[in-house]
């Protein structure tokens, strides 16, 4: 994938990425329902360790990736023959967002913390409140994606920073 480009950049920390050193981490919720792979894989523990270093939305991998795309546009807008792909991985579980996004999508779920549901079909064991909760978590992450993509589209279309750029957005 990356070898197809002249240059590329990546942002670490999404999901269970082994980004933050983890020898022992007790910072996650005491009771959670996040499940991914086998316990030996430690994706969930690593994910909570990564989250502990992201104290606001600007520090999350999605926002950092969009910011790098904006920086590329700022630096290269006057050049010809370039291609920019912004691949943020989101929206994707875990549906991790900061409180300013979560507060926009409320639900009545009172069970264990969960923004990373198990990979399986919904079944009778899942309460309507849990299903709604996961949908609201996903909606909050979509809102964050929409806000970040909006920043790029505004920069391309309005000329605030560097004039109009002929482009295609997919």
C-alpha positions as CSV (number, residue, x, y, z in Angstrom):
1,X,0.0,0.0,0.0
2,X,2.6,2.6,1.1
3,X,5.0,1.6,-1.7
4,X,2.6,3.0,-4.2
5,X,3.3,6.6,-3.1
6,X,6.4,8.7,-3.5
7,X,6.1,9.8,0.2
8,X,3.7,8.9,3.0
9,X,3.2,9.7,6.6
10,X,1.4,7.8,9.4
11,X,-0.1,8.6,12.8
12,X,0.2,6.1,15.6
13,X,-2.2,5.2,18.4
14,X,-5.4,3.9,16.8
15,X,-7.1,0.9,18.2
16,X,-4.6,-1.5,19.9
17,X,-1.6,-0.1,18.1
18,X,1.5,-0.8,20.2
19,X,2.2,3.0,20.4
20,X,2.5,3.7,24.1
21,X,4.9,1.6,26.1
22,X,2.8,-0.9,28.1
23,X,4.3,-3.0,30.8
24,X,1.4,-2.7,33.2
25,X,-1.5,-0.3,32.8
26,X,-4.5,0.0,35.1
27,X,-6.0,3.2,33.6
28,X,-9.0,1.7,31.8
29,X,-12.5,1.5,33.2
30,X,-12.8,-0.9,36.1
31,X,-15.6,-2.7,34.4
32,X,-15.8,-2.7,30.6
33,X,-17.3,-4.7,27.8
34,X,-14.7,-4.0,25.2
35,X,-13.7,-7.2,23.5
36,X,-11.3,-7.8,20.6
37,X,-9.5,-11.0,19.9
38,X,-8.0,-13.2,22.5
39,X,-7.1,-11.8,25.9
40,X,-3.4,-12.7,25.2
41,X,-3.5,-10.2,22.3
42,X,-3.9,-7.4,24.8
43,X,-5.5,-5.0,22.2
44,X,-7.9,-3.6,24.7
45,X,-5.3,-2.9,27.4
46,X,-3.0,-1.3,24.8
47,X,-6.0,0.7,23.5
48,X,-6.7,2.1,27.0
49,X,-3.0,2.9,27.4
50,X,-3.0,4.8,24.1
51,X,-6.2,6.7,25.1
52,X,-4.5,7.9,28.3
53,X,-2.2,10.0,26.1
54,X,-5.1,11.6,24.1
55,X,-6.6,14.2,26.4
56,X,-8.4,16.1,23.7
57,X,-9.8,15.5,20.2
58,X,-6.8,17.3,18.6
59,X,-4.5,14.6,20.0
60,X,-6.5,11.6,18.6
61,X,-5.1,9.9,15.5
62,X,-8.0,10.9,13.3
63,X,-7.5,14.6,14.0
64,X,-3.7,14.4,13.7
65,X,-4.1,12.7,10.3
66,X,-6.4,15.4,9.0
67,X,-4.1,18.0,10.3
68,X,-1.2,16.4,8.4
69,X,-3.4,16.5,5.3
70,X,-4.1,20.2,5.8
71,X,-0.3,20.9,6.3
72,X,0.4,19.1,3.0
73,X,-2.2,21.3,1.2
74,X,-0.7,24.4,2.8
75,X,2.8,23.5,1.7
76,X,2.0,22.1,-1.8
77,X,-1.1,24.0,-3.0
78,X,1.0,25.9,-5.7
79,X,2.5,22.7,-7.1
80,X,1.2,20.6,-9.9
81,X,0.9,16.8,-10.3
82,X,0.3,15.7,-6.7
83,X,-2.2,13.4,-5.1
84,X,-3.2,13.5,-1.4
85,X,-5.0,10.6,0.3
86,X,-6.1,11.1,3.8
87,X,-6.8,7.7,5.4
88,X,-7.9,8.1,9.0
89,X,-9.1,4.5,9.8
90,X,-12.2,6.1,11.3
91,X,-15.1,5.6,11.6
92,X,-14.0,2.3,13.0
93,X,-14.2,0.6,16.4
94,X,-13.3,1.4,19.0
95,X,-15.7,4.3,18.8
96,X,-13.5,6.5,21.0
97,X,-14.3,10.2,21.2
98,X,-13.8,12.9,23.7
99,X,-16.7,14.1,26.0
100,X,-17.6,17.1,23.7
101,X,-18.7,14.6,21.1
102,X,-20.2,12.0,23.4
103,X,-22.4,14.6,25.0
104,X,-24.1,15.3,21.7
105,X,-25.4,11.7,21.5
106,X,-27.0,10.5,24.7
107,X,-28.5,7.1,25.4
108,X,-30.0,5.2,28.4
109,X,-27.4,2.5,28.7
110,X,-26.2,1.8,32.2
111,X,-24.2,-1.3,31.7
112,X,-20.4,-1.7,31.7
113,X,-18.3,0.7,29.6
114,X,-18.3,-0.3,25.9
115,X,-17.3,1.5,22.8
116,X,-15.7,-1.5,21.1
117,X,-18.4,-4.2,20.7
118,X,-17.6,-7.8,20.0
119,X,-17.3,-8.8,16.4
120,X,-20.5,-10.8,16.0
121,X,-24.1,-10.3,14.9
122,X,-26.5,-8.6,17.3
123,X,-28.5,-11.2,19.2
124,X,-31.1,-11.6,21.9
125,X,-28.6,-11.2,24.6
126,X,-28.0,-7.6,23.6
127,X,-30.5,-5.2,25.2
128,X,-32.1,-2.5,23.1
129,X,-30.3,0.0,25.4
130,X,-27.0,-1.6,24.6
131,X,-27.7,-1.6,20.8
132,X,-28.7,2.1,21.0
133,X,-25.6,2.9,23.0
134,X,-23.3,1.4,20.4
135,X,-25.2,3.3,17.7
136,X,-24.8,6.6,19.7
137,X,-21.1,5.9,20.2
138,X,-20.7,5.4,16.4
139,X,-22.7,8.5,15.7
140,X,-20.4,10.5,18.0
141,X,-17.4,9.2,16.1
142,X,-19.1,10.0,12.7
143,X,-19.6,13.6,14.0
144,X,-15.9,13.9,14.8
145,X,-15.1,12.6,11.3
146,X,-17.5,15.0,9.7
147,X,-16.0,18.0,11.6
148,X,-12.5,17.0,10.6
149,X,-13.4,16.4,6.9
150,X,-15.2,19.7,7.0
151,X,-12.0,21.5,7.9
152,X,-10.3,20.0,4.8
153,X,-13.2,20.8,2.5
154,X,-13.4,24.4,3.9
155,X,-9.6,24.8,3.2
156,X,-10.0,23.5,-0.3
157,X,-13.1,25.4,-1.2
158,X,-13.0,28.8,0.5
159,X,-9.4,29.8,-0.2
160,X,-8.9,31.1,3.4
161,X,-5.4,29.8,3.5
162,X,-4.2,29.2,-0.1
163,X,-6.9,29.8,-2.8
164,X,-9.1,27.4,-4.5
165,X,-7.6,24.0,-5.4
166,X,-9.1,22.0,-8.3
167,X,-9.7,18.6,-6.9
168,X,-11.9,15.5,-6.5
169,X,-13.0,14.3,-3.2
170,X,-14.3,10.7,-2.8
